[in-house]
């Protein structure tokens, strides 16, 4: 269990990376999704997203996933909206690779989120 000092340090590191938002209203995050990750979400097989923690993802937010073909450099036209139902809390909000310096603005770390295709 982390003591309050360690929690404060982790909170400060995350605050340096993720932008603050004043309200608690859900946000719609528009994201590119490569086919090998998009199709399993579309079919309900993949129920999580791993993303750079470069924005303020929160439980209750929505991810607007747009399938992106990296070989052709275009959107395919397929899209889906999913809801964030859980965000992994390690270091309070995200994971930092060992090579990254936590709290550095140029190394935002990673966020793992559980997602749901419906509002249930």
C-alpha positions as CSV (number, residue, x, y, z in Angstrom):
1,X,0.0,0.0,0.0
2,X,1.3,3.4,-0.9
3,X,1.7,6.1,1.7
4,X,0.2,9.6,1.2
5,X,3.5,11.0,0.1
6,X,3.9,8.4,-2.6
7,X,0.3,9.1,-3.8
8,X,1.0,12.8,-3.9
9,X,4.1,12.3,-6.0
10,X,2.2,10.0,-8.4
11,X,-0.7,12.6,-8.6
12,X,1.9,15.3,-9.4
13,X,3.5,13.2,-12.2
14,X,0.1,12.6,-13.8
15,X,-0.9,16.2,-13.5
16,X,2.1,17.2,-15.5
17,X,1.1,14.9,-18.3
18,X,-2.7,14.9,-18.6
19,X,-4.5,18.2,-19.2
20,X,-7.0,19.2,-16.6
21,X,-10.7,19.7,-17.3
22,X,-12.9,21.6,-15.0
23,X,-16.2,19.9,-15.6
24,X,-17.2,16.3,-14.9
25,X,-19.2,15.9,-18.1
26,X,-18.2,12.9,-20.3
27,X,-15.9,13.8,-23.2
28,X,-15.9,12.2,-26.6
29,X,-12.3,11.3,-27.7
30,X,-11.9,10.9,-31.4
31,X,-9.2,8.3,-32.1
32,X,-7.7,6.4,-35.0
33,X,-7.9,2.6,-34.7
34,X,-5.9,0.3,-36.9
35,X,-7.9,-2.6,-38.4
36,X,-6.2,-5.3,-36.3
37,X,-7.5,-3.5,-33.2
38,X,-10.7,-2.0,-34.6
39,X,-12.3,-5.3,-35.9
40,X,-12.1,-7.1,-32.5
41,X,-13.8,-4.1,-30.8
42,X,-16.5,-4.1,-33.5
43,X,-17.2,-7.8,-32.9
44,X,-17.2,-7.5,-29.1
45,X,-14.0,-9.6,-28.7
46,X,-11.7,-6.8,-27.5
47,X,-13.0,-4.9,-24.4
48,X,-10.0,-2.8,-23.6
49,X,-7.9,0.0,-25.1
50,X,-4.3,0.7,-24.4
51,X,-3.4,4.3,-25.3
52,X,-0.8,6.9,-24.7
53,X,-1.9,9.0,-21.7
54,X,-1.8,12.2,-23.7
55,X,-5.3,13.3,-22.8
56,X,-7.5,13.2,-19.8
57,X,-9.3,9.8,-20.2
58,X,-11.9,9.2,-17.5
59,X,-14.5,6.6,-16.6
60,X,-17.7,7.6,-18.3
61,X,-16.0,9.2,-21.3
62,X,-16.6,7.9,-24.8
63,X,-14.1,6.8,-27.4
64,X,-15.1,7.5,-31.0
65,X,-12.9,4.9,-32.7
66,X,-12.5,5.4,-36.5
67,X,-10.9,2.6,-38.4
68,X,-7.7,3.9,-40.0
69,X,-5.7,2.1,-42.8
70,X,-2.1,3.0,-42.2
71,X,-1.0,1.5,-45.5
72,X,-3.2,3.8,-47.5
73,X,-3.3,6.6,-45.1
74,X,-7.1,6.9,-45.0
75,X,-10.1,6.2,-42.8
76,X,-12.1,3.2,-44.0
77,X,-15.5,4.6,-43.1
78,X,-16.1,2.1,-40.3
79,X,-16.5,3.6,-36.8
80,X,-17.8,2.8,-33.4
81,X,-18.4,4.7,-30.1
82,X,-17.6,2.9,-26.9
83,X,-17.8,4.0,-23.3
84,X,-14.9,3.9,-20.8
85,X,-16.0,1.7,-17.9
86,X,-12.7,1.4,-16.0
87,X,-9.3,3.0,-16.2
88,X,-6.3,1.1,-14.8
89,X,-5.0,2.9,-11.8
90,X,-1.2,2.4,-11.4
91,X,0.6,5.5,-10.4
92,X,-3.0,6.8,-9.9
93,X,-3.8,7.1,-13.6
94,X,-1.4,5.4,-16.0
95,X,1.6,3.3,-16.5
96,X,5.1,4.6,-17.3
97,X,7.6,2.5,-19.1
98,X,10.8,2.0,-17.2
99,X,12.7,4.0,-19.8
100,X,10.3,7.0,-19.5
101,X,10.7,9.6,-16.8
102,X,7.3,9.9,-15.0
103,X,5.9,13.3,-15.1
104,X,7.9,14.5,-18.1
105,X,5.6,16.2,-20.7
106,X,7.3,14.4,-23.6
107,X,6.7,11.0,-22.1
108,X,3.0,10.7,-21.2
109,X,3.0,7.1,-20.2
110,X,0.2,4.6,-21.0
111,X,-3.5,4.3,-20.0
112,X,-5.4,1.0,-20.1
113,X,-9.2,1.3,-20.2
114,X,-12.0,-1.2,-20.1
115,X,-14.6,-0.3,-22.8
116,X,-18.2,-1.2,-23.4
117,X,-20.2,-1.0,-26.7
118,X,-23.4,-0.1,-24.8
119,X,-24.4,1.9,-21.8
120,X,-25.1,-1.0,-19.6
